Amino acid sequence: MILPIVVYGDPVLRKVGEEIDKDYEGLDVLIKNMFDTMYNANGVGLAAPQIGKAIRLFIIDTKPFSESDDDDDDEFTPEQKKQLKVFKRIFINARILKEEGTEWKFNEGCLSIPKIREDVNRLPNIEIEYLDENFVKHKEKYDGVIARVIQHEYDHIEGKLFTDIISPFKRKMISGKLSDISKGKITADYKTRVYKPKK
């Protein structure tokens, strides 16, 4: 089932997610719905807060990055494309243990912030500990674009957005657009949910 994606301005996007256990009700269905929702919106990652649940769960499938049609203007090597094509994971109760290397810039967008993209600096190498959908523990190292997507989704379960880590100047430049999104003045190619405070 395709769920509406919560957009900028909803307090759930600012909550630190709570850990869950294998008895979390409806987890299998929730994960399936999250994949349906992400694919419908042409995303490569989706975190539970983006569908209104403040829990430590996010999913990733980087295959769209491997499907660029323009070989002349390709930002990924054939080896990177091969990795991106098959990288699909479910992260439960994740904790990033290390972030290392020299900061690098990459243009990021977010399904909760429709039609805004900015260059974001992040460290290229990470070590992360998480549980998969069967609650088996993993400790793994990632780098490059895969690390970047993990960092972006991990930020969501920590109550952060990519707009928090761009320069103050860039943030000021897009403040009007962010305000419009929070008021529902948006057009997206997928279902969205705008926060309406209870009166």
N, C-alpha and C positions, 0 to 999 in steps of 0.2 A: 504494500500500500504506500502510495506517495503522500508524504506528510508536508505540511507547510513549513517553510524555513523561517525561523525567527530572525528579524532584522535589527540592525543597529538601533539602540535606544531601549531595548528590552533588558530589564535588570538581570534576567537569567544569564545573559552573556557576561555578566560581571561577577558571577558567583564562582567560588572555587568548588569544583565537583567533589562529591562524596564518593568514597570507595563503595563498591558493591561486592556481593558474594554470589556463589552459584545458585542461590535460592532467589535471586532477584526475579520478581514475577514478570513473566512474558519476555525474558531476555532474548530468546531465539527469534521471536516475532519482531521485537524491536530492532535487532541487528538486520534482519531481512528488510524491514521497512526503511531503515537508514540507507542501505545499499540502493533500494529502489528510488529513494528520494535523491540521493547523490547522483545516480546515473541520469535521472530525469532532468537534473539541473546542469548536467555536463561538468560535474565537479570531480576532483581527484582525491578529496578528503571531506569528511563530515564528522563533527563532534556532537555528542549528545546535547550539550547546551543549545546547539543550533536548531534542535527540534523541541526545545523547551524543557529538557531534563538535565538538572545540575548534578550529573554523575560522571565518574571518571571512565568514560568510554568514547573511543573514536575509531573510525574506520578509514582505510586508505586503499585506493586502487590507482596506480600511476599510469595505467595503460594509455590513457589519452595523450600523455606526453610523448609516447612513442609513435604516434600516428600522424605526425606532421607530413603534409603532402609536398612541401617545398624543400627539396633536397639541396638547393643552392643556398638557402638561407636558414640552415639548420643549426640550432644551438647545442644539439646533443650529438656525441659521437655514436657510431654504430654499436659500440660496446655498452654505452650508457642506455641507448634505446632498447637494447636487449634486456637489460636489468629492469628498466621502467615498464616494459611490456608485461612482465610477469609478477611485479611487486603488488601483492594484494594481502592486506593484513587487518586483523581486528586487535585493538589494543584496549585492555581492561586494566584499570588501576595502575596506569603507567607512571613511572618516575624517571625523569632524565637524570642520570648520575653524573655525566660529564659533558661539557661542550668545549671543544678545543679548536685551535687553528687560527688562521688569519681571516678576519671578517671579509665576506664577499657579498656583492650586491646581486639581487635577483628580483624581477618584477612579480609582485604578488597581488592576488585578488582574493576575495572572500565571498562566499554565497550569502553571508549575512550583511554584506555591504555591497549591494549590487552596483555594477558598472563603475566601480572605482578601483583603479590599480595604481600601485606605487612601488618604486624600488625600495627594498628593505635589506638592511645589512644584518647578516647572521654569521655565526661561526660554522665552519663546514663539517666538523666531525662531532658525532655524538655517541654516547653510550646510554642505552635505555634498558630499563627492567620493566617487564609487563607480564600480564596473563593473557593467554589467547582465549578463544571462545570455549575451550574445554577446561579452562582454568589451570592450564599448564604454565609454569613460570619460565620465562625466557630472559636472558641478558644478552643483548646484541649491540654491535657497533654499526653505524651507518655514516655515509658521507654524501656530499654533493646534494643533488636535487631530492633524493629520497630522504636524507636527513632534514632538508628544508621543509618538506611537506609534513614530516613528523613534528618538527618544531612548531609549525603553524597550527596544527591540530592540537598539539600539547598545550599551546598557549590558551586555547579555548577552555580546556578543563581546569586551567589556572585562573580563569576570569579575565584573560587579556585578549586584545585584538591587534592585528598588525598595524593599525593606525596609531597604537600607543608607542610604537618603536620607530616610527619615521621621524624626520626632523621637525622641530616646532614650526619652522617656516612652511613646510609642506602640509602639516596638520592644519595650519591657519588657512592655507589656500583651499583646502577641501572642506572646511568647517561648515560652509553653507550647504554643500551637498549632503554632508552627514546629518545636518539638521533636517533637511528635506526627507531623507530616508526615515528618520525617527518619527516624522509626522505622517508617513505613509505616502509621500509624494514621490513614488518610485514606479518604474516600469521594469519588471523582471520577466524572464522567459519561463518562470516556474512559480509555483505557489509560495506566497510569503505570508507572514503573520506580523502585523505591527502591534506594538504594545499599547494597550489602552488602560490607563490607570483606573482603578475602581473609585467611583465617586462616593 
